[in-house]
């Protein structure tokens, strides 16, 4: 045995397809042992692996590692350990001269989240989820006839079911303003640019090629980015430096009727102010992430005509799991 993957079901609970995808990748290169532990297994790595001295490369997923464990893997050359946000196990292996690999970014779910954000945008523009839910119990959405049979300019008419109070219709021609030009923001920008939107993005840390690749105009001032947004999309990760990055003043500066799309983290925005404007029917919201999760069943954001909501599931597709595994496997030396 030279290659080994050890996975605990608690890791499967976070990345349910990743371990098997990694095993399939290694099997394409040669023999690779795979050990999935029992759900109630609490022993450390050195106590669950038979013949640890024969392992030369290994991936450890959700299994505790001690210094005594490391000593048992005398022939180990390469390892990757996934233990929540800690790299303690990696430090132990490094101290023994083993090459340790870790994920360098979160790019593996960039495609899934950016595509989901595009779907949220389309659903927010056309009110697709609200209409779907309504026609399950109500025939009125099928009736486009104006009140009293008299057509009124700008009101409901034949096959027109959008809400004219908010940004609606096609992506084409819309002023879409994005905070962030990283893995997710740049992909989303390229999608909406392809559909004909006028795209501008603000990201003081992104290199110029990130904007060129996405086809977006670079805006150097966040204060200016929000001023003419028809669709506003904050797309940066939540860190100490980005929490509240989009301030109450920025939210208040968004034009009335603007659609706000939340697909990465909600608390990069001043959520009390965003909630206030959404509940006042001044802004529309399409969100997969919220300031309180899960949203309580009595949360006033639920069930509103100007809100699309889903339960924080944009990122973890099968494809994202496979990319997670591939990004890890790529770091190991070829066999």
C-alpha positions in Angstrom: 0.0 0.0 0.0 1.5 3.3 -1.0 -1.5 5.6 -1.6 -4.2 6.0 1.0 -7.3 8.2 1.5 -8.9 8.1 5.0 -12.2 9.9 5.4 -14.6 10.3 8.3 -18.3 10.7 7.6 -18.3 14.1 9.3 -16.2 15.3 6.3 -18.7 13.6 4.0 -21.4 15.8 5.7 -19.6 18.9 4.3 -18.3 17.6 1.0 -20.4 14.4 0.3 -18.8 13.6 -3.2 -15.3 14.9 -2.7 -13.6 11.9 -1.2 -14.9 9.4 -3.7 -14.0 11.8 -6.6 -10.5 12.0 -5.2 -10.3 8.2 -5.0 -11.4 7.8 -8.6 -8.7 10.3 -9.7 -6.0 8.4 -7.8 -7.3 5.0 -9.1 -6.8 6.3 -12.7 -3.1 6.7 -11.8 -2.6 3.3 -10.1 -3.6 1.4 -6.9 -5.0 3.6 -4.1 -6.4 2.3 -0.8 -9.6 3.9 0.5 -10.8 3.8 4.1 -14.1 5.3 5.2 -14.5 5.1 8.9 -17.6 4.3 10.9 -19.8 7.3 11.9 -19.0 6.8 15.6 -15.3 6.4 15.1 -13.3 8.6 17.4 -9.8 7.1 17.2 -7.0 9.1 15.7 -5.3 8.3 12.4 -2.5 6.1 13.7 -5.0 3.8 15.3 -7.3 3.2 12.4 -4.8 2.6 9.6 -3.3 -0.9 9.1 0.4 -0.9 8.1 0.9 2.9 8.2 4.7 2.4 7.6 3.9 1.4 4.0 2.0 4.6 3.1 4.0 7.1 0.9 1.2 9.5 0.0 -2.0 10.1 1.9 -5.1 12.4 2.2 -6.7 12.6 5.6 -10.3 14.0 5.7 -11.9 14.8 9.0 -9.7 12.4 11.1 -7.8 13.6 14.1 -4.0 13.4 13.9 -1.6 13.3 16.8 2.2 13.5 17.1 2.2 9.8 17.9 0.2 9.1 14.7 2.8 11.0 12.6 5.6 8.8 13.9 3.9 5.7 12.5 4.0 6.9 8.9 7.7 6.6 8.6 7.7 6.3 4.7 5.2 9.1 4.1 6.4 11.7 1.5 3.2 13.7 0.7 0.1 14.4 2.7 -3.0 16.6 2.7 -5.1 17.0 5.9 -8.5 18.6 6.0 -9.6 19.4 9.5 -12.1 22.2 9.5 -10.0 25.5 9.5 -7.1 24.1 11.4 -3.7 23.2 10.0 -2.4 21.6 13.2 -2.1 18.2 11.6 -0.2 19.7 8.7 2.3 21.3 11.1 3.0 18.0 12.7 3.7 16.3 9.3 5.9 19.3 8.2 8.0 19.0 11.3 8.8 15.4 10.2 9.9 16.6 6.7 6.7 15.5 4.9 5.5 17.7 2.0 2.0 19.0 3.1 -0.6 20.3 0.6 -3.6 22.6 1.3 -6.2 24.3 -0.8 -4.9 27.6 -1.9 -8.3 29.2 -2.7 -12.0 28.7 -2.8 -12.1 28.6 -6.6 -13.6 25.2 -6.7 -17.1 26.6 -6.0 -16.6 29.7 -8.1 -18.6 28.3 -11.1 -21.4 26.9 -8.9 -22.0 30.2 -7.0 -21.6 32.5 -10.0 -24.1 30.5 -12.0 -26.5 30.4 -9.1 -26.2 34.2 -8.8 -27.1 34.5 -12.4 -30.2 32.3 -11.7 -31.1 34.5 -8.8 -30.8 37.6 -11.0 -33.1 36.1 -13.6 -35.6 35.0 -10.9 -35.5 38.4 -9.3 -36.1 40.2 -12.6 -39.0 38.0 -13.6 -40.4 36.9 -10.2 -40.3 33.3 -11.3 -40.3 31.7 -7.8 -43.2 33.9 -6.6 -45.3 33.0 -9.7 -44.5 29.3 -9.4 -45.6 29.3 -5.8 -48.7 31.3 -6.5 -50.1 29.2 -9.3 -50.1 26.1 -7.1 -53.2 27.4 -5.4 -54.4 30.5 -7.4 -55.5 30.9 -11.0 -55.3 34.7 -11.0 -51.7 34.9 -12.3 -53.0 33.4 -15.5 -55.3 36.3 -16.1 -53.4 39.2 -17.6 -56.5 41.3 -18.4 -56.4 44.8 -17.1 -58.9 45.9 -14.5 -62.3 46.6 -16.0 -60.9 45.6 -19.3 -59.3 49.0 -19.8 -55.6 48.9 -20.7 -53.4 51.2 -18.7 -49.9 52.3 -19.8 -47.2 50.7 -17.6 -49.7 48.3 -15.9 -50.4 44.6 -16.1 -51.1 43.4 -19.7 -51.0 40.4 -22.0 -48.3 38.1 -20.7 -46.7 40.9 -18.7 -46.4 39.7 -15.1 -43.2 41.6 -14.0 -43.4 44.1 -11.1 -42.8 47.6 -12.7 -41.8 49.0 -9.3 -38.5 47.2 -9.4 -35.8 46.4 -12.0 -37.4 43.8 -14.3 -37.3 42.3 -17.8 -34.1 41.3 -19.5 -30.5 41.4 -18.3 -29.6 43.1 -21.6 -29.2 46.8 -21.1 -29.2 46.7 -17.3 -26.6 48.6 -15.3 -25.2 45.8 -13.2 -22.7 46.9 -10.5 -20.6 44.3 -8.7 -18.5 44.4 -5.6 -15.6 42.0 -6.2 -13.7 40.7 -9.2 -12.4 37.4 -7.8 -13.3 33.8 -8.8 -17.0 34.4 -8.3 -17.4 38.1 -9.2 -15.5 37.9 -12.4 -17.4 34.8 -13.6 -20.7 36.4 -12.8 -19.6 39.6 -14.6 -18.7 37.7 -17.7 -22.1 36.0 -17.8 -24.1 39.2 -17.5 -21.8 41.0 -20.0 -22.4 38.2 -22.5 -26.2 38.8 -22.0 -25.8 42.5 -22.9 -25.6 44.2 -19.5 -23.6 47.3 -18.8 -21.2 45.9 -16.2 -18.9 47.8 -13.7 -17.1 46.3 -10.8 -15.2 47.6 -7.8 -12.4 45.6 -6.2 -9.3 47.4 -4.9 -7.3 44.1 -4.6 -8.0 42.6 -8.0 -5.5 42.9 -10.8 -6.4 44.7 -14.0 -6.7 41.4 -16.1 -9.6 40.3 -13.8 -11.7 43.1 -15.1 -10.7 42.7 -18.7 -11.4 38.9 -18.6 -14.9 39.6 -17.3 -15.6 42.4 -19.7 -16.4 44.8 -16.9 -15.5 48.4 -16.5 -13.3 49.0 -13.5 -14.8 51.4 -11.0 -12.3 52.9 -8.5 -14.8 54.2 -6.0 -17.4 52.2 -4.2 -19.4 55.3 -3.5 -19.8 55.9 -7.2 -20.5 52.3 -8.0 -23.8 52.3 -6.1 -25.2 55.5 -7.5 -26.7 54.2 -10.8 -27.1 50.5 -10.1 -30.2 48.8 -11.5 -28.8 45.5 -10.2 -26.3 45.5 -7.3 -24.3 42.4 -6.6 -21.8 42.3 -3.7 -19.6 39.2 -4.3 -16.7 39.1 -1.9 -16.0 36.6 0.9 -16.9 37.5 4.5 -13.7 38.4 6.5 -13.0 40.8 9.2 -12.1 43.4 6.6 -15.2 42.9 4.4 -17.8 42.7 7.2 -20.0 45.7 6.7 -18.0 46.8 3.7 -21.2 47.9 1.9 -22.3 50.4 4.5 -25.7 51.8 5.4 -24.8 54.9 3.3 -24.1 52.7 0.3 -27.4 50.9 0.7 -29.3 54.2 1.0 -27.6 55.5 -2.1 -28.9 52.6 -4.3 -31.6 53.9 -6.6 -35.2 53.0 -5.7 -36.3 49.9 -7.5 -32.8 48.4 -7.6 -32.5 44.6 -7.4 -29.9 43.4 -4.9 -28.4 39.9 -5.4 -26.8 38.2 -2.4 -25.0 34.9 -3.3 -21.7 34.9 -1.2 -22.3 36.4 2.3 -25.0 38.7 3.5 -23.1 40.5 6.2 -20.7 42.2 3.8 -23.6 44.5 3.6 -25.3 46.6 6.4 -28.2 44.2 6.6 -30.5 46.3 8.9 -30.5 49.1 6.3 -31.0 46.6 3.4 -33.8 45.0 5.3 -35.4 48.4 6.0 -35.4 49.4 2.3 -36.6 46.0 1.1 -39.5 45.9 3.6 -40.4 49.4 2.5 -40.7 48.2 -1.1 -37.8 50.5 -2.1 -35.5 47.6 -3.2 -36.0 44.1 -4.5 -33.8 41.3 -3.1 -32.7 37.9 -4.6 -30.7 36.1 -1.9 -29.2 32.7 -1.1 -27.5 34.1 2.0 -29.0 36.1 4.9 -27.9 37.8 8.1 -29.9 35.2 10.1 -29.8 31.6 9.0 -32.0 29.7 8.9 -34.5 32.5 8.4 -37.2 32.2 11.0 -40.5 31.2 9.6 -42.0 34.5 10.8 -39.2 36.6 9.2 -40.8 39.5 7.3 -38.5 38.8 4.3 -40.3 35.5 3.6 -43.1 35.4 1.1 -42.8 39.0 -0.2 -43.4 39.8 -3.8 -40.1 41.7 -4.0 -37.9 38.9 -2.4 -36.5 35.7 -3.9 -34.9 33.4 -1.3 -33.2 30.1 -1.2 -31.5 28.2 1.8 -27.8 28.9 1.3 -27.0 26.1 -1.2 -25.4 27.9 -4.1 -21.9 26.5 -3.7 -22.0 22.7 -2.9 -22.8 21.1 -6.3 -21.4 17.7 -7.3 -19.2 19.6 -9.7 -17.8 21.8 -6.9 -17.0 18.6 -4.9 -15.2 17.2 -7.9 -13.3 20.5 -8.4 -12.4 20.4 -4.7 -10.9 16.9 -5.1 -9.2 17.8 -8.4 -7.6 21.0 -6.9 -6.1 18.8 -4.1 -5.0 16.0 -6.3 -3.3 18.3 -8.8 -0.8 19.3 -6.0 0.5 15.8 -5.5 3.4 14.6 -7.6 2.4 12.5 -10.7 2.5 8.7 -10.4 
